Amino acid sequence: MCEGPEAPSRDGHLLWLVTGIDPRRTGLAAGTGDPGSHVHRNSYGEAGWGGPDASDGGPRPYVFRLYALPAPVSIPHDVSPDAAHKVLEEQSVDQCELVALY
């Protein structure tokens, strides 16, 4: 999951959400997916990576989260950031986050 937490929307700004990535994966090549994974709709209404927007000048933080789940999770294709967090945090056994400025 990747979000832009300073977005004007109260519900956050979902830039990317992929579920069902094989836990044995050690990485994903740029522009590819993992067979069997599910790419969800972002806040732009598109499936896949929405990308950051720094057109207003200053750098903004973008939060990447990785959730370790004990089993596949069922999340609607057009889930809101708040609903995704709720499901993932309830079912995860661990998580980590990376904050990047762009």
C-alpha positions as CSV (number, residue, x, y, z in Angstrom):
1,M,0.0,0.0,0.0
2,C,1.2,3.5,-0.7
3,E,-0.6,6.7,0.4
4,G,-0.1,10.4,0.3
5,P,-1.2,11.3,3.9
6,E,-1.4,15.0,3.3
7,A,-4.0,14.8,0.6
8,P,-7.1,17.1,0.9
9,S,-9.4,14.1,1.3
10,R,-10.3,13.1,4.9
11,D,-9.9,9.5,3.9
12,G,-6.3,9.8,2.7
13,H,-5.1,9.5,-0.8
14,L,-4.5,5.9,-1.9
15,L,-1.8,5.8,-4.6
16,W,-1.3,2.0,-4.8
17,L,-2.8,-1.1,-3.2
18,V,-1.9,-4.7,-4.2
19,T,-3.0,-7.8,-2.3
20,G,-2.2,-11.4,-2.7
21,I,1.6,-11.0,-3.4
22,D,3.3,-14.4,-2.9
23,P,5.1,-14.2,0.5
24,R,8.1,-16.0,-1.0
25,R,8.7,-13.0,-3.4
26,T,11.9,-11.0,-2.7
27,G,10.9,-8.1,-5.0
28,L,8.9,-7.0,-7.9
29,A,10.4,-5.6,-11.1
30,A,9.2,-2.1,-12.1
31,G,5.9,-2.2,-14.1
32,T,5.2,-5.9,-13.3
33,G,2.8,-7.6,-11.0
34,D,2.9,-10.9,-9.2
35,P,0.9,-13.8,-10.7
36,G,-2.2,-14.3,-8.5
37,S,-2.0,-10.8,-7.0
38,H,-4.9,-8.3,-7.1
39,V,-4.3,-4.7,-8.0
40,H,-6.9,-2.4,-6.5
41,R,-8.3,0.9,-7.7
42,N,-6.4,4.0,-6.4
43,S,-7.8,7.4,-5.5
44,Y,-7.6,8.4,-9.2
45,G,-10.1,5.7,-10.0
46,E,-7.6,3.6,-11.9
47,A,-6.2,0.1,-11.1
48,G,-2.4,0.3,-10.4
49,W,0.1,2.9,-9.4
50,G,-1.2,6.4,-9.1
51,G,2.1,8.1,-8.5
52,P,2.9,11.1,-6.4
53,D,2.3,14.7,-7.4
54,A,4.8,17.4,-6.3
55,S,3.5,20.0,-8.7
56,D,2.7,22.4,-5.8
57,G,6.4,22.9,-5.2
58,G,7.4,21.4,-1.8
59,P,8.2,17.9,-1.0
60,R,5.5,15.8,0.6
61,P,5.7,12.5,2.5
62,Y,4.4,9.3,0.9
63,V,3.9,6.3,3.1
64,F,4.6,2.7,1.8
65,R,3.2,-0.1,4.1
66,L,3.8,-3.8,3.8
67,Y,1.5,-6.1,5.8
68,A,2.2,-9.7,6.7
69,L,-1.0,-11.7,6.5
70,P,-1.6,-15.3,7.7
71,A,-3.9,-16.0,4.7
72,P,-5.3,-14.2,1.6
73,V,-7.5,-11.2,2.4
74,S,-10.7,-10.2,0.6
75,I,-10.8,-6.5,-0.1
76,P,-13.2,-4.8,-2.6
77,H,-11.5,-3.5,-5.8
78,D,-12.5,0.1,-5.1
79,V,-11.8,0.1,-1.3
80,S,-11.2,3.4,0.5
81,P,-7.9,3.9,2.4
82,D,-9.7,3.8,5.8
83,A,-11.5,0.6,4.9
84,A,-8.3,-1.0,3.6
85,H,-6.4,0.0,6.8
86,K,-9.2,-1.5,8.9
87,V,-9.1,-4.9,7.2
88,L,-5.3,-5.1,6.9
89,E,-4.6,-4.1,10.4
90,E,-7.2,-6.4,11.9
91,Q,-5.8,-9.4,9.9
92,S,-2.1,-8.7,9.8
93,V,0.5,-10.5,12.0
94,D,3.0,-7.7,11.4
95,Q,3.7,-4.7,9.3
96,C,6.4,-2.2,8.4
97,E,6.4,1.2,6.8
98,L,8.7,3.4,4.8
99,V,8.1,7.2,4.5
100,A,9.6,8.8,1.4
101,L,9.7,12.5,0.5
102,Y,8.9,13.6,-3.1
